[in-house]
């Protein structure tokens, strides 16, 4: 911890240091001759007691009760009135009571009322500025800690959400390969190779905060190729990518939950016209993904297993990574399901 930071965080040390310097300067100012006398010390001490009272009334009472509650005019009037009363009391003490307290020293207030008032205004003003400066410093420090804490919290949430994608993706992909194996399809070995390609992206690329959009789209293409292996001749797939995306980056694994959803619920069941439409468009820095698919037959057991993990996960990640920079529209009717996602990269 730096010395400056330690001083700022040790209230007593701050005040002792400030008043030690202040009393020394006041003593030099009130010294009546070249030689320091006892009367100089007594005079400075009594003067400082009232000065300290004015400062702490301002810092401990007036600022918290009035200034920080935005009652600025009342604060200013009360402060000036308080200072005026303290200065008047101090001069009255010197002229009428000090002789009783310190007999034989003949102490009087040799500084006029308005000059004494200037001392108090200067000290109250300086200490107020120091008080506000310290408060600002501590506020900025607390703000930085809060931002760092929030950043770590967000990163932890993103890691947790991303970790959910991997088993979810793997589970769905293995289901697709399992269906090929059951059918004793010759495409099963090729499907395993495609799965290997997609898992390589998940393992080595998805840990980055941002990946090249071209790699994300290549990953999507590999996944679609994997799904095509289990499609029948009657199933219709439309996949289109347009726009120059070579220079753009995106948070990894954002597109796949939507596309995965198409194949999970579209190419499924005894449906005469199974179809999946996937369109990706990049215009300047705006990425648009449009998908549409039929809704295949889902039995009650599968409905219970399916909890919408993919799309729910996607919404949470979008909110964390692209707050107020995305739009996600999901529409479902009796026989088809469509999703429109727009992201300002």
C-alpha positions as CSV (number, residue, x, y, z in Angstrom):
1,X,0.0,0.0,0.0
2,X,1.4,3.4,-1.0
3,X,2.1,6.1,1.7
4,X,-0.4,8.5,0.0
5,X,-3.1,5.8,0.1
6,X,-2.3,4.9,3.7
7,X,-2.6,8.5,4.8
8,X,-5.9,8.9,2.9
9,X,-7.3,5.8,4.6
10,X,-6.1,6.7,8.2
11,X,-8.4,9.5,9.4
12,X,-6.6,10.3,12.6
13,X,-3.2,10.5,10.9
14,X,-4.7,12.9,8.3
15,X,-6.1,15.2,11.0
16,X,-3.0,15.2,13.2
17,X,-0.8,16.0,10.2
18,X,-3.1,18.9,9.0
19,X,-3.5,20.5,12.4
20,X,0.2,20.2,13.2
21,X,1.1,22.1,10.1
22,X,-1.8,24.6,10.6
23,X,-0.9,25.3,14.3
24,X,2.7,25.8,13.4
25,X,1.9,28.3,10.7
26,X,-0.6,30.2,12.9
27,X,2.0,30.3,15.7
28,X,4.5,32.0,13.3
29,X,1.8,34.4,12.2
30,X,0.7,35.4,15.7
31,X,4.2,35.6,17.1
32,X,4.5,39.1,18.5
33,X,8.3,39.4,18.4
34,X,11.3,37.6,17.0
35,X,11.4,35.4,20.2
36,X,8.6,33.0,20.8
37,X,6.8,33.8,24.1
38,X,4.3,31.9,26.2
39,X,1.6,34.4,25.4
40,X,2.1,33.6,21.7
41,X,1.5,29.9,22.4
42,X,-1.6,30.6,24.6
43,X,-3.1,33.0,22.1
44,X,-2.6,30.6,19.2
45,X,-4.0,27.7,21.2
46,X,-7.2,29.5,22.2
47,X,-7.6,30.9,18.7
48,X,-7.1,27.4,17.3
49,X,-9.7,25.8,19.6
50,X,-12.5,27.9,18.0
51,X,-11.0,27.4,14.6
52,X,-11.1,23.6,15.0
53,X,-14.7,23.8,16.3
54,X,-15.8,25.7,13.2
55,X,-14.1,23.2,10.9
56,X,-15.5,20.1,12.6
57,X,-19.0,21.5,12.9
58,X,-18.9,22.1,9.1
59,X,-17.4,18.7,8.2
60,X,-19.3,16.5,10.7
61,X,-22.7,18.3,10.9
62,X,-23.4,20.8,8.1
63,X,-22.0,19.0,5.1
64,X,-23.6,15.6,5.9
65,X,-26.9,17.1,7.0
66,X,-27.4,19.9,4.5
67,X,-24.9,19.9,1.7
68,X,-25.0,16.1,0.9
69,X,-28.8,16.4,1.0
70,X,-28.6,19.1,-1.7
71,X,-29.9,21.9,0.5
72,X,-27.1,24.1,-0.7
73,X,-28.6,27.6,0.1
74,X,-29.5,26.5,3.6
75,X,-26.0,25.0,4.0
76,X,-24.3,28.3,2.9
77,X,-26.5,30.5,5.2
78,X,-26.0,28.1,8.2
79,X,-22.3,27.9,7.6
80,X,-21.8,31.7,7.5
81,X,-24.0,32.2,10.5
82,X,-22.1,29.5,12.5
83,X,-18.7,31.0,11.6
84,X,-19.9,34.5,12.5
85,X,-21.2,33.3,15.9
86,X,-17.9,31.4,16.7
87,X,-15.8,34.4,15.7
88,X,-17.8,36.7,17.9
89,X,-17.6,34.3,20.8
90,X,-13.9,34.0,20.4
91,X,-13.3,37.8,20.5
92,X,-15.6,38.1,23.5
93,X,-13.6,35.4,25.3
94,X,-10.3,37.2,24.6
95,X,-11.7,40.5,25.7
96,X,-13.6,39.4,28.8
97,X,-12.7,35.9,30.1
98,X,-9.0,35.1,29.2
99,X,-7.7,37.3,31.9
100,X,-9.6,35.2,34.5
101,X,-8.2,31.9,32.9
102,X,-4.6,33.2,32.5
103,X,-4.1,36.0,35.0
104,X,-1.1,38.2,34.4
105,X,-0.7,37.6,30.7
106,X,-3.0,40.5,29.6
107,X,-4.3,38.7,26.4
108,X,-6.7,40.5,24.1
109,X,-7.9,39.8,20.6
110,X,-5.6,42.0,18.7
111,X,-7.1,40.8,15.3
112,X,-10.2,42.7,14.2
113,X,-13.5,40.9,13.7
114,X,-13.4,40.9,9.9
115,X,-9.8,39.8,9.8
116,X,-10.6,37.0,12.2
117,X,-13.6,36.1,10.1
118,X,-11.3,35.8,7.0
119,X,-9.1,33.2,8.9
120,X,-12.1,31.1,9.7
121,X,-13.5,31.3,6.1
122,X,-10.1,30.3,4.7
123,X,-9.7,27.3,7.0
124,X,-13.3,26.1,6.6
125,X,-13.0,26.5,2.8
126,X,-9.7,24.6,2.6
127,X,-10.9,21.8,4.9
128,X,-14.1,21.5,2.9
129,X,-12.1,21.1,-0.3
130,X,-9.9,18.5,1.3
131,X,-13.0,16.7,2.6
132,X,-14.6,16.6,-0.8
133,X,-11.3,15.6,-2.5
134,X,-10.9,12.7,-0.1
135,X,-14.5,11.7,-0.6
136,X,-14.0,11.8,-4.3
137,X,-10.8,9.8,-4.1
138,X,-12.5,7.1,-2.0
139,X,-15.5,7.1,-4.2
140,X,-13.4,6.5,-7.3
141,X,-11.5,3.8,-5.6
142,X,-14.8,2.1,-4.5
143,X,-16.1,2.5,-8.0
144,X,-13.0,0.9,-9.4
145,X,-13.4,-2.0,-7.0
146,X,-17.1,-2.3,-7.8
147,X,-16.4,-2.3,-11.6
148,X,-13.6,-4.9,-11.2
149,X,-15.9,-7.1,-9.0
150,X,-18.8,-6.7,-11.5
151,X,-16.3,-7.6,-14.4
152,X,-15.2,-10.7,-12.6
153,X,-18.8,-11.7,-11.8
154,X,-19.8,-11.2,-15.5
155,X,-16.8,-13.2,-16.7
156,X,-17.7,-16.0,-14.2
157,X,-21.3,-16.0,-15.5
158,X,-20.1,-16.1,-19.1
159,X,-17.8,-19.0,-18.4
160,X,-20.6,-20.8,-16.6
161,X,-23.0,-20.2,-19.6
162,X,-20.4,-21.2,-22.1
163,X,-19.6,-24.4,-20.2
164,X,-23.3,-25.3,-20.5
165,X,-23.0,-25.0,-24.3
166,X,-20.4,-27.7,-24.7
167,X,-22.2,-30.7,-23.1
168,X,-25.5,-29.5,-24.6
169,X,-23.9,-29.3,-28.1
170,X,-22.1,-32.6,-27.6
171,X,-25.3,-34.3,-26.4
172,X,-27.3,-33.2,-29.5
173,X,-24.5,-34.1,-31.9
174,X,-24.1,-37.5,-30.4
175,X,-27.8,-38.0,-30.7
176,X,-27.6,-37.3,-34.4
177,X,-24.7,-39.8,-34.8
178,X,-26.5,-42.4,-32.7
179,X,-29.5,-42.2,-35.0
180,X,-27.1,-42.9,-37.9
181,X,-25.6,-45.8,-36.1
182,X,-29.0,-47.3,-35.4
183,X,-29.8,-47.0,-39.1
184,X,-26.3,-48.6,-39.9
185,X,-25.7,-45.7,-42.1
186,X,-22.4,-45.4,-44.0
187,X,-22.4,-41.8,-43.0
188,X,-21.7,-42.5,-39.3
189,X,-17.8,-42.5,-39.6
190,X,-17.9,-39.2,-41.6
191,X,-20.2,-37.8,-38.9
192,X,-17.7,-38.6,-36.3
193,X,-15.0,-36.7,-38.3
194,X,-17.3,-33.7,-38.6
195,X,-18.0,-33.8,-34.9
196,X,-14.2,-33.9,-34.3
197,X,-13.9,-30.7,-36.4
198,X,-16.6,-28.9,-34.5
199,X,-15.3,-29.9,-31.1
200,X,-11.8,-28.7,-32.1
201,X,-13.3,-25.2,-32.5
202,X,-15.1,-25.4,-29.2
203,X,-12.0,-26.5,-27.3
204,X,-9.3,-24.2,-28.9
205,X,-11.2,-21.1,-30.0
206,X,-14.2,-20.6,-27.7
207,X,-12.1,-19.7,-24.7
208,X,-11.3,-16.4,-26.3
209,X,-13.4,-13.3,-25.6
210,X,-13.8,-12.7,-29.3
211,X,-13.1,-14.9,-32.3
212,X,-13.0,-14.1,-36.0
213,X,-16.5,-14.1,-37.5
214,X,-15.1,-16.2,-40.4
215,X,-14.1,-19.0,-37.9
216,X,-17.5,-18.8,-36.2
217,X,-19.2,-19.2,-39.6
218,X,-16.8,-22.1,-40.6
219,X,-17.9,-23.8,-37.3
220,X,-21.5,-23.3,-38.2
221,X,-20.9,-24.8,-41.7
222,X,-19.2,-27.8,-40.1
223,X,-22.1,-28.3,-37.8
224,X,-24.6,-28.1,-40.7
225,X,-22.5,-30.6,-42.7
226,X,-22.7,-32.9,-39.8
227,X,-26.5,-32.6,-39.6
228,X,-26.9,-33.1,-43.4
229,X,-25.6,-36.6,-43.0
230,X,-28.7,-37.6,-41.1
231,X,-31.2,-35.8,-43.3
232,X,-33.3,-37.8,-45.8
233,X,-34.0,-36.9,-49.4
234,X,-37.3,-35.3,-48.6
235,X,-35.8,-32.9,-46.1
236,X,-35.1,-29.4,-47.4
237,X,-32.2,-27.3,-46.3
238,X,-31.5,-23.7,-47.3
239,X,-28.3,-22.2,-46.0
240,X,-27.0,-18.8,-47.2
241,X,-24.2,-16.6,-46.0
242,X,-23.7,-13.1,-47.5
243,X,-21.6,-10.0,-46.7
244,X,-17.9,-9.4,-46.1
245,X,-17.2,-10.8,-42.7
246,X,-13.4,-11.3,-42.9
247,X,-12.5,-8.3,-40.7
248,X,-15.2,-8.8,-38.0
249,X,-15.1,-10.5,-34.7
250,X,-17.8,-12.0,-32.5
251,X,-18.2,-13.7,-29.1
252,X,-17.8,-17.4,-29.8
253,X,-20.7,-19.9,-29.9
254,X,-23.4,-17.3,-30.2
255,X,-25.0,-18.5,-33.4
256,X,-24.9,-22.2,-32.8
257,X,-27.7,-22.5,-30.2
258,X,-30.2,-21.1,-32.8
259,X,-29.0,-23.2,-35.6
260,X,-28.8,-26.3,-33.4
261,X,-32.4,-25.7,-32.4
262,X,-33.5,-25.8,-36.0
263,X,-32.2,-29.3,-36.5
264,X,-33.2,-30.6,-33.1
265,X,-36.8,-29.8,-33.6
266,X,-37.1,-29.4,-37.4
267,X,-35.6,-32.4,-39.1
268,X,-37.6,-34.8,-36.8
269,X,-40.5,-37.1,-36.8
270,X,-42.9,-38.3,-39.5
271,X,-43.4,-35.0,-41.3
272,X,-43.9,-34.9,-45.0
273,X,-42.2,-31.5,-45.6
274,X,-39.3,-31.1,-43.1
275,X,-37.3,-28.0,-43.8
276,X,-34.6,-25.7,-42.3
277,X,-33.8,-22.2,-43.5
278,X,-30.7,-20.5,-42.3
279,X,-29.6,-17.1,-43.5
280,X,-26.6,-15.1,-42.2
281,X,-26.1,-11.6,-43.4
282,X,-23.4,-9.1,-42.5
283,X,-24.0,-5.5,-43.4
284,X,-21.2,-3.1,-42.3
285,X,-20.9,-4.0,-38.6
286,X,-24.4,-5.5,-38.2
287,X,-24.8,-9.2,-38.2
288,X,-28.2,-10.7,-38.9
289,X,-29.2,-14.3,-38.5
290,X,-32.6,-15.6,-39.7
291,X,-33.7,-19.2,-39.2
292,X,-37.0,-21.0,-39.8
293,X,-37.9,-24.6,-39.4
294,X,-40.9,-26.8,-39.3
295,X,-41.9,-28.3,-35.9
296,X,-41.5,-32.1,-35.9
297,X,-43.3,-34.5,-33.7
298,X,-42.0,-34.4,-30.1
299,X,-43.4,-36.9,-27.6
300,X,-44.2,-36.0,-24.0
301,X,-41.0,-37.6,-22.6
302,X,-38.9,-35.5,-24.8
303,X,-40.8,-32.4,-23.9
304,X,-40.0,-33.0,-20.3
305,X,-36.3,-33.4,-21.1
306,X,-36.2,-30.3,-23.2
307,X,-35.9,-27.2,-21.1
308,X,-34.9,-24.7,-23.7
309,X,-31.4,-24.6,-22.4
310,X,-29.9,-23.4,-25.7
311,X,-32.0,-20.3,-26.3
312,X,-32.3,-19.3,-22.7
313,X,-28.5,-19.6,-22.4
314,X,-28.2,-17.4,-25.6
315,X,-30.4,-14.7,-24.2
316,X,-28.3,-14.5,-21.0
317,X,-25.0,-14.3,-22.9
318,X,-26.3,-11.7,-25.3
319,X,-27.4,-9.5,-22.3
320,X,-24.0,-9.8,-20.8
321,X,-21.9,-9.4,-23.9
322,X,-24.0,-7.1,-26.1
323,X,-26.3,-5.1,-23.8
324,X,-28.6,-2.8,-25.8
325,X,-26.7,-3.9,-29.0
326,X,-28.8,-6.8,-30.0
327,X,-32.4,-7.8,-30.9
328,X,-33.7,-11.3,-30.6
329,X,-37.2,-12.2,-31.9
330,X,-38.6,-15.7,-31.5
331,X,-41.8,-16.7,-33.1
332,X,-43.6,-20.0,-32.9
333,X,-46.9,-21.1,-34.4
334,X,-48.6,-24.4,-35.0
335,X,-46.3,-25.9,-37.6
336,X,-43.1,-23.7,-37.7
337,X,-40.6,-21.9,-35.6
338,X,-38.5,-18.8,-36.6
339,X,-35.8,-16.8,-34.9
340,X,-34.3,-13.4,-36.0
341,X,-31.2,-12.2,-34.3
342,X,-29.5,-8.9,-35.0
343,X,-26.2,-7.9,-33.3
344,X,-24.2,-4.7,-33.5
345,X,-20.6,-6.1,-33.5
